[in-house]
Amino acid sequence: MDFSKTKFRASSWGNLLTETKDKKGLGVTCQKELLKIYNREVYGWDEDITTPAMEKGTIVQPESILMYSKVEGKFFTENTQELENEWFKGTPDVFLGYSIETASQVDDMKNSWSLKTFTSKMIDPIDNGHKAQLNVYFSLSGATTGNIVHTLISMPQEMFKQECDRLLWKMANKGQIATEYAPEYLEAVEQLKKQHLYDHIDQRERVFKQPIERDEELIEKMKAKVPIFRQWLEDFHRNHMSLYPKT
């Protein structure tokens, strides 16, 4: 197995940059991320974790990009092309420019699950993992600036229906009068609407961005770690395969 050409995904770098307290070794979080990469490279295994929030984010992505374009007064293009260079690979969500390779700006879209999660992000500091991720995108595309863009989109109709069905089941399971016409159920559905449907809120109140500038020092730091990570993968593989040598 040859790890000398392994390239590291933009989304991995938040974990890959963790170090030991004395900053002389790779942190446990980093090593666990490397193990995920090892499993993918050697066994073709990858995590397939899907939560309702992730499912919603995928479904509403086109709508969120359109809303972002409207409030910014600019045309953002959705990107589906994976980029790679000698060190990194990744797929920015949207960009400004003629093509992703010549983009002046690349952004990462974060579609919030609820109003609560959306507004809480307004006071959260920018995550170091997001800074690393955007700078990988900068290195891949040549862009000099970008944003983590948070949007608040109503829950898709089919997902909302599933939430209503789940509510009906819970009420019936508790022994309540639970039909689609029961006043108690209809009142609970109205509460669900307040929690998950937001079209009545002005679009300009449902988008905010956290700017991230290109950081050449960070990019070079990540590049310098790539040979170290490749060697770690090589050493782990050699040790793993030698536990019970195959004849």
Backbone bond lengths (Angstrom), bond angles and torsions (degrees), N, CA, C in turn:
res aa  C-N    CA-C-N  psi(-1)  N-CA   C-N-CA  omega(-1)  CA-C   N-CA-C  phi
1 M - - - 1.475 - - 1.524 108.77 -
2 D 1.325 116.53 127.79 1.459 121.65 -177.13 1.529 109.83 -107.29
3 F 1.327 116.44 116.08 1.464 121.30 179.20 1.526 111.84 -102.80
4 S 1.311 117.35 6.84 1.463 120.75 -173.71 1.526 112.55 -68.51
5 K 1.331 117.19 -16.85 1.465 120.62 -179.68 1.526 112.08 -113.76
6 T 1.329 117.52 7.71 1.462 120.37 -178.84 1.526 110.84 -59.31
7 K 1.325 115.27 133.80 1.468 121.43 178.70 1.519 108.50 -115.09
8 F 1.322 115.62 146.87 1.456 120.26 -169.32 1.523 111.18 -110.01
9 R 1.339 114.61 128.73 1.455 121.29 -175.14 1.530 112.12 -65.56
10 A 1.320 114.71 147.91 1.466 120.42 179.28 1.523 111.29 -56.76
11 S 1.325 116.68 -39.65 1.464 120.51 -176.27 1.523 113.33 -70.14
12 S 1.339 118.01 -13.57 1.469 121.47 -178.22 1.520 112.88 -85.38
13 W 1.326 117.27 -18.96 1.468 119.10 -165.99 1.525 114.56 -70.49
14 G 1.320 118.89 -24.25 1.455 119.28 174.97 1.513 111.50 -59.23
15 N 1.331 116.79 -39.11 1.460 121.84 177.21 1.519 112.06 -81.34
16 L 1.319 116.93 -37.01 1.465 120.19 -176.35 1.525 113.06 -65.93
17 L 1.319 117.20 -24.17 1.461 119.93 -177.27 1.530 113.41 -84.85
18 T 1.326 117.42 -2.34 1.463 118.65 178.80 1.526 109.96 -72.07
19 E 1.342 114.97 142.64 1.464 121.15 -177.24 1.527 109.60 -128.60
20 T 1.331 115.95 170.42 1.461 120.31 172.51 1.523 108.83 -70.27
21 K 1.334 116.90 165.85 1.464 120.65 -176.69 1.522 111.94 -59.03
22 D 1.331 117.06 -34.83 1.466 119.42 179.99 1.523 112.48 -85.46
23 K 1.369 114.73 1.16 1.468 121.85 177.36 1.534 112.70 60.24
24 K 1.335 115.54 25.30 1.465 119.33 -179.84 1.525 112.50 -107.65
25 G 1.316 116.62 -0.47 1.459 119.47 -178.94 1.517 111.76 -149.42
26 L 1.316 115.15 177.75 1.456 121.04 179.59 1.528 109.05 -83.15
27 G 1.314 116.83 129.82 1.459 121.14 179.60 1.515 111.59 -67.11
28 V 1.321 115.63 163.75 1.463 120.75 179.89 1.529 110.63 -60.96
29 T 1.334 116.52 -41.32 1.466 119.96 178.75 1.514 111.05 -60.76
30 C 1.325 116.58 -40.48 1.460 121.44 177.24 1.527 110.49 -62.18
31 Q 1.325 116.72 -46.77 1.466 120.22 -178.12 1.534 111.77 -64.68
32 K 1.328 116.91 -36.36 1.457 119.41 177.35 1.527 111.26 -66.73
33 E 1.334 116.10 -35.59 1.463 119.58 175.72 1.522 110.10 -66.49
34 L 1.334 116.79 -39.59 1.460 120.64 176.87 1.527 111.26 -63.67
35 L 1.316 116.98 -34.25 1.464 119.91 176.72 1.526 111.33 -66.49
36 K 1.333 117.29 -36.79 1.464 119.76 174.62 1.529 110.18 -60.74
37 I 1.335 114.99 -42.77 1.460 120.19 179.20 1.528 110.10 -65.55
38 Y 1.333 116.48 -41.23 1.468 121.18 177.64 1.530 110.48 -59.86
39 N 1.318 117.52 -47.54 1.463 120.98 -179.79 1.525 111.81 -60.28
40 R 1.331 115.66 -37.32 1.460 119.93 179.13 1.527 110.74 -70.29
41 E 1.336 116.97 -42.89 1.461 121.03 -177.13 1.531 112.06 -70.18
42 V 1.325 116.57 -42.21 1.468 120.50 -172.73 1.524 112.18 -87.85
43 Y 1.329 116.29 -42.02 1.461 119.73 -172.15 1.526 113.78 -110.56
44 G 1.322 116.63 -4.48 1.462 119.17 -177.80 1.510 112.83 69.48
45 W 1.342 116.08 20.23 1.466 121.15 -177.28 1.521 109.85 -95.37
46 D 1.310 115.91 135.91 1.460 119.90 178.11 1.514 108.65 -141.27
47 E 1.320 116.19 149.19 1.452 120.04 178.56 1.523 110.16 -70.80
48 D 1.309 115.27 138.16 1.458 121.09 177.64 1.523 108.41 -123.28
49 I 1.330 114.55 67.25 1.457 120.82 -177.77 1.525 108.79 -92.36
50 T 1.323 115.92 122.76 1.462 120.86 177.94 1.516 109.27 -129.98
51 T 1.306 116.12 119.66 1.462 121.70 176.11 1.530 108.07 -107.83
52 P 1.326 118.00 162.50 1.472 119.45 175.80 1.526 112.67 -54.96
53 A 1.329 116.93 -37.88 1.470 120.02 179.65 1.528 110.79 -65.05
54 M 1.335 116.35 -40.32 1.465 120.03 178.49 1.526 110.83 -67.95
55 E 1.333 116.09 -39.77 1.465 120.61 178.90 1.521 110.28 -62.24
56 K 1.329 115.86 -45.39 1.467 119.39 177.86 1.516 110.54 -60.84
57 G 1.344 117.26 -45.13 1.456 120.90 -178.41 1.515 112.92 -57.50
58 T 1.325 116.14 -39.48 1.468 120.50 179.46 1.524 110.95 -67.87
59 I 1.335 116.26 -44.29 1.463 120.14 -176.44 1.533 111.54 -65.73
60 V 1.337 117.20 -41.47 1.473 120.29 -173.33 1.528 112.86 -89.51
61 Q 1.334 117.67 2.00 1.467 119.67 -176.81 1.531 113.14 -53.31
62 P 1.349 120.03 -50.52 1.475 118.82 179.40 1.524 112.61 -58.47
63 E 1.329 117.08 -40.27 1.461 120.72 179.80 1.525 111.03 -66.33
64 S 1.323 116.54 -38.06 1.462 119.77 -179.37 1.529 110.90 -68.47
65 I 1.316 117.15 -36.96 1.473 120.64 178.26 1.526 110.30 -66.67
66 L 1.326 116.54 -40.36 1.465 120.48 177.72 1.521 110.63 -63.04
67 M 1.325 117.44 -43.50 1.457 120.81 179.45 1.524 110.90 -64.89
68 Y 1.321 116.60 -41.93 1.470 121.51 177.17 1.527 110.42 -59.82
69 S 1.333 117.05 -44.00 1.465 121.05 178.77 1.524 111.13 -61.71
70 K 1.332 116.62 -40.70 1.464 120.65 -178.76 1.517 111.67 -64.32
71 V 1.330 117.58 -47.85 1.458 119.41 -175.58 1.527 111.51 -73.26
72 E 1.331 117.31 -26.47 1.461 120.59 178.31 1.526 112.23 -85.26
73 G 1.337 116.49 -20.34 1.460 119.94 -175.89 1.519 112.16 69.94
74 K 1.326 116.65 29.13 1.461 122.69 179.43 1.520 108.69 -134.86
75 F 1.333 116.26 158.07 1.457 119.36 -179.98 1.520 109.54 -100.11
76 F 1.319 116.27 108.08 1.453 121.64 177.54 1.523 109.42 -95.64
77 T 1.315 115.16 133.62 1.458 121.44 -178.80 1.519 110.16 -99.68
78 E 1.329 115.84 130.65 1.463 119.21 176.20 1.527 108.75 -71.93
79 N 1.310 115.84 137.75 1.457 121.30 -179.24 1.525 110.66 -111.75
80 T 1.326 116.18 133.41 1.466 121.51 175.08 1.520 111.44 -121.05
81 Q 1.325 116.41 1.62 1.469 120.89 -176.43 1.527 111.03 -87.43
82 E 1.318 116.83 126.49 1.460 120.23 175.30 1.525 108.92 -81.00
83 L 1.318 115.50 130.11 1.457 121.86 178.95 1.526 109.14 -103.19
84 E 1.316 116.91 153.93 1.453 119.87 174.43 1.519 110.20 -154.10
85 N 1.325 114.04 151.87 1.455 120.39 172.02 1.522 107.97 -134.91
86 E 1.288 118.38 -156.55 1.460 121.29 -175.14 1.526 112.53 -65.96
87 W 1.330 117.52 -25.90 1.460 121.32 -172.31 1.532 113.99 -115.70
88 F 1.328 115.75 -36.23 1.465 120.55 -167.32 1.523 111.94 -124.37
89 K 1.333 113.96 165.27 1.456 120.92 165.69 1.526 108.33 -149.18
90 G 1.321 115.95 152.34 1.454 119.16 -178.09 1.512 111.75 178.51
91 T 1.328 115.48 166.92 1.461 121.85 -176.83 1.524 109.19 -130.10
92 P 1.326 117.77 93.79 1.475 119.56 176.12 1.521 110.50 -58.51
93 D 1.334 117.19 149.84 1.461 120.77 -178.45 1.524 112.36 -74.35
94 V 1.338 116.91 -51.02 1.460 120.95 -177.17 1.526 109.62 -140.54
95 F 1.335 114.71 162.10 1.459 118.45 179.41 1.521 110.55 -149.94
96 L 1.334 114.21 162.31 1.461 122.80 169.93 1.514 107.42 -111.24
97 G 1.321 116.39 131.95 1.451 119.63 178.67 1.511 111.40 137.34
98 Y 1.329 114.80 178.43 1.470 120.58 -178.14 1.518 111.04 -69.68
99 S 1.327 117.26 -37.56 1.462 121.77 179.90 1.522 108.35 -150.12
100 I 1.317 116.73 165.65 1.460 120.20 -179.42 1.528 110.55 -65.42
101 E 1.331 117.32 -32.45 1.464 119.92 -179.60 1.523 112.93 -69.25
102 T 1.326 116.79 -24.23 1.465 120.76 -178.22 1.530 111.56 -115.73
103 A 1.316 116.80 19.44 1.462 120.97 -175.57 1.520 111.42 -64.07
104 S 1.328 115.78 142.91 1.465 120.96 173.93 1.521 110.81 -89.43
105 Q 1.342 116.62 -22.18 1.465 121.63 -177.78 1.519 108.78 -145.54
106 V 1.323 116.43 136.44 1.464 121.44 173.26 1.529 108.30 -128.03
107 D 1.327 116.13 139.49 1.454 121.43 -177.54 1.519 110.69 -127.00
108 D 1.320 114.63 152.69 1.458 121.30 175.56 1.518 107.90 -113.37
109 M 1.338 117.27 124.18 1.452 122.24 -175.50 1.530 110.54 -90.08
110 K 1.331 115.66 133.56 1.457 122.58 175.75 1.524 107.77 -123.14
111 N 1.319 116.36 104.96 1.455 120.98 -176.85 1.530 109.67 -93.52
112 S 1.317 116.03 110.98 1.457 121.54 -171.44 1.523 112.50 -68.95
113 W 1.316 115.05 148.13 1.461 121.64 177.84 1.527 110.99 -72.06
114 S 1.329 116.95 -39.14 1.461 120.03 -174.92 1.519 110.47 -149.07
115 L 1.325 115.78 171.34 1.463 120.96 176.57 1.525 109.95 -60.31
116 K 1.323 116.95 -38.12 1.464 121.29 179.82 1.520 111.30 -60.85
117 T 1.337 117.20 -48.39 1.466 119.38 -178.88 1.528 111.07 -69.68
118 F 1.341 116.91 -30.77 1.458 121.02 178.91 1.523 111.41 -66.35
119 T 1.336 117.04 -52.45 1.458 119.44 -176.43 1.523 112.14 -70.16
120 S 1.328 117.57 -29.75 1.464 119.25 179.19 1.521 111.52 -64.03
121 K 1.336 115.97 -30.68 1.467 119.57 178.72 1.522 111.92 -67.22
122 M 1.315 117.11 -21.16 1.463 120.62 -178.31 1.520 112.58 -66.97
123 I 1.329 116.42 -23.65 1.468 118.87 -179.49 1.529 111.76 -110.86
124 D 1.324 116.70 -2.70 1.462 119.50 177.60 1.527 110.03 -78.54
125 P 1.335 117.78 142.01 1.466 119.60 173.39 1.524 110.03 -68.77
126 I 1.320 115.58 159.42 1.465 119.70 177.87 1.524 109.10 -66.56
127 D 1.303 115.35 128.10 1.458 121.86 -179.72 1.529 110.13 -67.70
128 N 1.344 117.14 135.95 1.462 121.01 179.56 1.527 111.75 -61.47
129 G 1.322 115.50 -31.52 1.459 118.58 177.00 1.515 112.04 -64.43
130 H 1.341 116.71 -37.00 1.464 120.61 177.55 1.528 110.79 -68.63
131 K 1.336 116.37 -37.20 1.462 119.00 176.47 1.527 110.53 -61.28
132 A 1.324 115.79 -43.99 1.461 119.90 179.54 1.527 110.53 -64.96
133 Q 1.331 116.39 -43.76 1.454 120.81 -178.92 1.528 111.43 -60.05
134 L 1.342 116.37 -47.06 1.469 119.23 179.67 1.515 111.48 -64.00
135 N 1.333 117.62 -37.24 1.458 119.20 -179.52 1.526 112.30 -71.16
136 V 1.308 117.14 -27.90 1.464 119.19 170.21 1.523 109.28 -64.47
137 Y 1.326 116.85 -43.98 1.466 120.31 177.07 1.530 111.32 -60.94
138 F 1.341 116.82 -38.36 1.460 119.85 177.81 1.532 110.25 -62.16
139 S 1.327 115.63 -43.80 1.461 120.30 -179.87 1.527 111.42 -63.71
140 L 1.324 116.36 -36.52 1.465 120.79 -177.51 1.522 112.75 -76.49
141 S 1.335 116.31 -33.08 1.461 119.54 -172.38 1.520 113.86 -105.48
142 G 1.316 117.44 -21.04 1.451 120.45 -174.36 1.512 112.88 89.15
143 A 1.336 117.45 -1.20 1.466 120.80 179.23 1.527 110.62 -65.39
144 T 1.304 116.00 152.22 1.467 120.83 -178.21 1.523 112.53 -108.81
145 T 1.318 117.23 -9.99 1.461 119.70 -178.66 1.524 109.88 -150.46
146 G 1.319 114.96 161.90 1.455 119.49 179.19 1.516 110.56 -173.80
147 N 1.309 115.72 -179.38 1.463 121.14 -176.02 1.528 111.47 -145.17
148 I 1.318 115.01 150.79 1.455 120.32 160.45 1.516 104.76 -89.07
149 V 1.320 117.59 115.77 1.466 122.18 -174.07 1.523 109.21 -106.48
150 H 1.317 115.65 118.85 1.456 121.81 179.57 1.527 109.13 -101.24
151 T 1.319 116.36 131.72 1.460 120.47 179.16 1.524 110.14 -129.69
152 L 1.317 114.81 157.42 1.466 121.57 177.60 1.527 107.79 -123.82
153 I 1.319 115.95 106.92 1.455 122.98 -177.71 1.530 108.72 -117.26
154 S 1.334 116.28 144.77 1.462 119.83 177.24 1.527 110.79 -59.40
155 M 1.316 115.15 149.26 1.460 120.21 176.03 1.530 109.12 -62.07
156 P 1.327 117.82 134.22 1.473 120.20 177.99 1.528 111.43 -55.57
157 Q 1.316 116.49 148.98 1.459 122.69 -172.27 1.529 111.96 -55.67
158 E 1.322 117.92 -45.30 1.461 120.47 -177.23 1.528 110.90 -65.79
159 M 1.335 116.41 -39.70 1.461 119.51 177.52 1.529 111.07 -65.42
160 F 1.342 116.38 -39.00 1.462 119.32 179.01 1.527 110.73 -65.04
161 K 1.322 116.69 -38.57 1.469 120.16 176.95 1.526 110.37 -61.82
162 Q 1.337 116.66 -39.58 1.466 120.29 178.05 1.528 110.91 -64.54
163 E 1.334 116.72 -37.16 1.460 120.20 177.11 1.531 110.41 -65.09
164 C 1.324 116.57 -39.09 1.467 120.43 178.51 1.526 110.34 -66.77
165 D 1.326 117.08 -41.77 1.463 120.59 178.24 1.525 110.54 -62.98
166 R 1.330 116.08 -39.57 1.462 120.40 178.67 1.532 110.55 -64.94
167 L 1.321 115.55 -39.51 1.454 120.56 177.64 1.531 110.96 -63.04
168 L 1.318 116.19 -43.61 1.461 121.06 179.35 1.524 111.02 -60.99
169 W 1.314 116.22 -41.99 1.465 121.42 179.85 1.530 110.50 -65.36
170 K 1.333 116.72 -43.19 1.466 120.23 179.97 1.528 111.12 -62.21
171 M 1.331 116.44 -41.95 1.456 120.16 -179.41 1.526 110.90 -65.55
172 A 1.325 116.18 -42.04 1.460 120.15 178.51 1.517 110.94 -65.92
173 N 1.320 116.57 -36.91 1.465 121.55 -179.13 1.523 111.75 -66.75
174 K 1.339 115.74 -25.11 1.464 120.68 178.34 1.531 112.01 -88.80
175 G 1.329 115.21 2.17 1.457 118.97 178.08 1.512 114.10 85.22
176 Q 1.339 116.72 11.82 1.454 119.75 179.48 1.530 110.10 -81.73
177 I 1.322 114.78 161.72 1.465 118.63 173.34 1.518 107.22 -71.99
178 A 1.309 115.67 107.40 1.465 118.99 -171.98 1.523 110.68 -125.79
179 T 1.303 115.19 89.40 1.455 121.53 168.87 1.521 106.72 -125.25
180 E 1.306 116.07 166.60 1.467 119.41 -178.62 1.524 112.57 -66.37
181 Y 1.334 117.41 -9.95 1.467 120.36 -177.59 1.525 111.97 -112.58
182 A 1.317 116.78 -1.01 1.461 119.74 179.98 1.523 109.59 -66.76
183 P 1.338 118.54 134.23 1.479 121.15 -179.75 1.524 112.51 -55.69
184 E 1.345 116.17 -38.12 1.464 119.37 -179.35 1.531 111.17 -63.23
185 Y 1.320 114.73 -40.61 1.471 119.24 179.49 1.528 110.69 -68.85
186 L 1.315 117.19 -44.54 1.467 120.60 -179.48 1.525 111.09 -61.77
187 E 1.315 116.71 -37.36 1.463 120.36 177.47 1.528 110.68 -66.44
188 A 1.336 116.47 -40.59 1.462 120.67 178.79 1.525 111.13 -66.17
189 V 1.328 117.03 -35.21 1.471 120.94 177.11 1.527 110.33 -64.58
190 E 1.331 116.62 -38.93 1.467 119.86 177.23 1.523 110.96 -60.84
191 Q 1.330 116.74 -36.90 1.459 120.19 176.75 1.524 111.08 -67.00
192 L 1.340 116.25 -38.12 1.470 120.26 176.66 1.531 110.61 -62.01
193 K 1.322 116.59 -39.39 1.461 120.32 179.23 1.530 110.61 -60.85
194 K 1.340 115.83 -42.31 1.462 119.50 179.09 1.522 111.37 -63.92
195 Q 1.337 115.60 -32.58 1.464 120.36 -177.53 1.522 113.33 -78.89
196 H 1.348 117.59 -27.20 1.465 118.91 -169.23 1.532 115.93 -129.21
197 L 1.332 119.30 -8.08 1.469 120.72 -178.73 1.528 108.82 -115.35
198 Y 1.355 115.98 126.66 1.465 119.92 -168.61 1.529 114.17 -130.46
199 D 1.333 117.69 13.00 1.461 119.00 -175.84 1.526 112.38 -64.82
200 H 1.327 117.44 -18.86 1.471 120.17 179.98 1.531 111.21 -77.65
201 I 1.328 117.78 -10.56 1.466 121.92 179.30 1.527 108.37 -91.81
202 D 1.307 116.60 134.02 1.468 122.04 179.79 1.534 110.27 -52.57
203 Q 1.324 116.49 136.49 1.463 121.09 -178.65 1.520 112.42 -57.83
204 R 1.336 116.69 -31.28 1.463 120.03 -178.54 1.531 112.07 -69.24
205 E 1.313 116.14 -14.24 1.462 120.82 176.27 1.526 111.77 -95.92
206 R 1.331 116.36 -0.65 1.460 120.04 -174.64 1.529 112.97 -116.55
207 V 1.334 115.63 18.27 1.460 120.88 175.69 1.519 108.55 -139.06
208 F 1.303 117.36 133.73 1.460 120.17 165.41 1.519 108.49 -149.47
209 K 1.304 115.44 156.48 1.469 118.93 -174.75 1.517 110.91 -130.63
210 Q 1.313 114.88 151.51 1.457 122.73 175.48 1.537 107.08 -113.53
211 P 1.339 116.95 105.49 1.473 120.37 -176.19 1.527 111.83 -66.94
212 I 1.306 115.25 142.25 1.460 122.07 175.63 1.525 108.19 -134.62
213 E 1.315 115.66 123.99 1.458 120.90 -179.60 1.532 110.63 -93.13
214 R 1.288 114.82 155.68 1.467 120.40 177.32 1.529 109.25 -63.23
215 D 1.330 116.08 130.41 1.460 122.90 -177.24 1.529 108.22 -121.12
216 E 1.329 115.88 95.87 1.464 119.88 -175.94 1.529 111.84 -62.81
217 E 1.325 116.54 -34.52 1.464 119.56 179.13 1.530 110.71 -63.66
218 L 1.321 116.62 -41.89 1.452 120.66 178.20 1.525 111.21 -66.70
219 I 1.314 116.62 -42.22 1.473 120.34 178.78 1.522 110.52 -59.88
220 E 1.330 116.73 -44.47 1.466 120.02 179.95 1.533 111.06 -67.17
221 K 1.324 116.38 -35.40 1.469 120.23 176.85 1.522 110.10 -61.85
222 M 1.307 117.11 -43.23 1.467 120.79 179.90 1.524 110.76 -67.52
223 K 1.311 117.07 -41.90 1.466 119.84 177.53 1.527 110.99 -59.09
224 A 1.344 115.76 -41.30 1.462 120.53 -177.80 1.527 111.88 -66.24
225 K 1.322 117.01 -25.42 1.459 120.31 -179.80 1.531 112.72 -81.63
226 V 1.310 117.48 -19.17 1.466 120.14 -176.50 1.528 112.68 -57.87
227 P 1.352 120.46 -48.42 1.475 119.04 177.33 1.526 112.91 -60.31
228 I 1.332 116.75 -33.69 1.470 120.82 178.59 1.521 110.16 -65.86
229 F 1.322 116.58 -43.14 1.461 120.82 179.49 1.531 110.88 -67.10
230 R 1.303 116.51 -40.48 1.467 119.77 178.85 1.526 110.49 -62.30
231 Q 1.327 116.04 -40.54 1.464 119.63 178.73 1.529 110.62 -67.04
232 W 1.332 117.01 -38.65 1.470 120.25 177.69 1.519 110.03 -59.85
233 L 1.322 116.65 -44.85 1.460 120.96 178.85 1.519 111.09 -62.00
234 E 1.320 116.17 -41.70 1.466 120.93 179.00 1.533 110.69 -63.09
235 D 1.325 116.42 -45.82 1.468 120.64 -179.21 1.525 110.93 -65.29
236 F 1.321 117.04 -42.81 1.460 120.32 -179.96 1.527 110.19 -62.83
237 H 1.317 115.90 -43.47 1.466 120.48 -179.26 1.531 110.88 -62.45
238 R 1.310 116.13 -44.31 1.469 120.18 -179.97 1.527 110.46 -62.18
239 N 1.314 116.86 -45.56 1.463 120.28 179.86 1.523 111.87 -66.63
240 H 1.314 115.58 -38.92 1.465 120.62 -179.42 1.530 110.87 -64.65
241 M 1.315 115.97 -43.75 1.457 120.51 -177.07 1.529 112.79 -73.86
242 S 1.336 116.79 -20.19 1.458 119.82 -177.05 1.540 113.03 -92.01
243 L 1.347 116.75 -3.51 1.459 118.60 179.47 1.520 111.75 -59.71
244 Y 1.305 115.83 -46.86 1.460 122.67 176.29 1.527 107.63 -133.23
245 P 1.341 115.79 86.93 1.473 119.33 -175.25 1.529 111.81 -54.77
246 K 1.305 113.74 140.30 1.474 120.14 -179.71 1.532 108.83 -89.78
247 T 1.322 115.78 133.17 1.469 119.32 -179.53 1.523 109.77 -99.80
